[in-house]
């Protein structure tokens, strides 16, 4: 119970997941737009909805895959009281389950995030 072991359980691991995820996601997406507009010799504002959908999906998928190990750590901390802090949890998973465990759920995470980020960027770009 309590604030620390209840409401805030996994807060810092959540921030450690979504901070880097967001930074990677927006960096990759903006790079995608820049490269396509150069390739097509047009302004970024002239790109089509398909470019925004593909760019959003690609950026979301890459960011999701890159941050999947810390997302695994975050999830373990949130659902299992036997896990402690971020570093202790990562080391425990590494020792008890091996390196391949750090990629558990990566494809599910990518498949869950990519469609949402594709639609998010389409809505953002078309709505501005």
C-alpha positions as CSV (number, residue, x, y, z in Angstrom):
1,X,0.0,0.0,0.0
2,X,0.8,3.6,0.3
3,X,1.8,6.2,-2.2
4,X,5.3,4.8,-3.0
5,X,4.3,1.2,-3.3
6,X,0.9,1.8,-4.8
7,X,0.2,4.8,-7.0
8,X,3.8,5.6,-7.8
9,X,5.1,2.0,-8.3
10,X,7.1,2.0,-11.5
11,X,6.9,5.8,-11.9
12,X,10.6,6.3,-12.4
13,X,10.9,3.2,-14.7
14,X,8.0,4.6,-16.7
15,X,9.8,7.9,-17.1
16,X,13.0,6.0,-18.1
17,X,11.0,4.2,-20.8
18,X,8.9,7.0,-22.3
19,X,11.5,9.8,-22.1
20,X,13.9,8.0,-24.5
21,X,11.0,6.6,-26.5
22,X,9.6,10.1,-27.2
23,X,13.0,11.5,-28.0
24,X,13.8,8.7,-30.5
25,X,10.3,8.7,-31.9
26,X,10.3,12.4,-32.8
27,X,13.9,12.4,-34.0
28,X,13.2,9.5,-36.3
29,X,9.9,11.0,-37.5
30,X,11.4,14.4,-38.3
31,X,14.3,12.8,-40.1
32,X,11.8,10.7,-42.1
33,X,10.0,13.8,-43.2
34,X,13.2,15.7,-44.1
35,X,14.5,12.8,-46.2
36,X,11.3,12.3,-48.1
37,X,10.8,16.0,-48.8
38,X,14.4,16.2,-50.2
39,X,13.9,13.0,-52.2
40,X,10.6,14.3,-53.7
41,X,12.0,17.9,-54.0
42,X,9.0,19.4,-52.1
43,X,8.3,21.1,-48.8
44,X,7.5,18.9,-45.8
45,X,4.1,20.4,-45.8
46,X,3.5,19.0,-49.2
47,X,4.0,15.4,-48.2
48,X,1.0,13.2,-48.5
49,X,-1.0,11.5,-45.7
50,X,0.7,8.2,-46.7
51,X,4.1,9.7,-45.9
52,X,2.9,10.7,-42.5
53,X,1.3,7.3,-41.8
54,X,4.4,5.4,-42.9
55,X,6.8,7.8,-41.1
56,X,4.8,7.6,-37.9
57,X,4.6,3.8,-38.0
58,X,8.3,3.5,-38.8
59,X,9.4,6.0,-36.1
60,X,7.1,4.4,-33.6
61,X,8.3,0.9,-34.4
62,X,12.0,1.8,-34.2
63,X,11.6,3.7,-30.9
64,X,9.5,0.9,-29.5
65,X,12.1,-1.7,-30.4
66,X,15.0,0.4,-29.0
67,X,13.2,1.0,-25.7
68,X,11.8,-2.5,-25.3
69,X,14.4,-3.7,-22.7
70,X,13.6,-0.8,-20.3
71,X,9.9,-1.4,-21.0
72,X,10.3,-5.0,-19.9
73,X,12.0,-3.7,-16.7
74,X,9.2,-1.2,-16.1
75,X,6.5,-3.8,-16.5
76,X,8.2,-6.3,-14.1
77,X,8.5,-3.5,-11.5
78,X,4.8,-2.6,-11.9
79,X,3.3,-6.1,-11.7
80,X,5.6,-8.0,-9.4
81,X,6.4,-6.8,-5.9
82,X,9.5,-8.9,-5.7
83,X,11.3,-6.6,-8.1
84,X,13.0,-3.4,-6.8
85,X,14.5,-0.5,-8.6
86,X,15.4,-0.1,-12.3
87,X,19.0,-1.3,-12.1
88,X,18.3,-4.1,-9.7
89,X,15.5,-5.4,-11.9
90,X,17.5,-5.3,-15.1
91,X,20.4,-7.1,-13.4
92,X,18.1,-9.7,-12.0
93,X,16.4,-10.4,-15.3
94,X,19.9,-10.6,-17.0
95,X,21.2,-13.0,-14.4
96,X,18.2,-15.2,-14.0
97,X,16.9,-15.3,-17.6
98,X,19.8,-14.3,-19.7
99,X,20.4,-11.7,-22.4
100,X,17.5,-12.9,-24.7
101,X,15.0,-12.1,-21.9
102,X,15.7,-8.4,-22.5
103,X,13.9,-8.7,-25.9
104,X,10.8,-10.5,-24.6
105,X,7.7,-8.9,-26.0
106,X,9.6,-6.7,-28.5
107,X,7.4,-7.7,-31.5
108,X,4.2,-7.3,-29.5
109,X,5.3,-3.8,-28.4
110,X,6.2,-2.8,-31.9
111,X,2.9,-4.1,-33.3
112,X,1.0,-2.4,-30.6
113,X,2.8,1.0,-30.9
114,X,3.3,1.4,-34.7
115,X,-0.4,1.7,-35.7
116,X,-1.1,4.2,-33.0
117,X,1.9,6.4,-33.8
118,X,1.0,6.2,-37.5
119,X,-2.5,7.6,-36.8
120,X,-1.2,10.1,-34.3
121,X,1.2,11.7,-36.9
122,X,-1.4,11.6,-39.6
123,X,-3.9,13.5,-37.4
124,X,-1.2,15.9,-36.2
125,X,0.1,16.7,-39.7
126,X,-3.3,17.0,-41.3
127,X,-4.7,19.1,-38.5
128,X,-2.0,21.7,-38.3
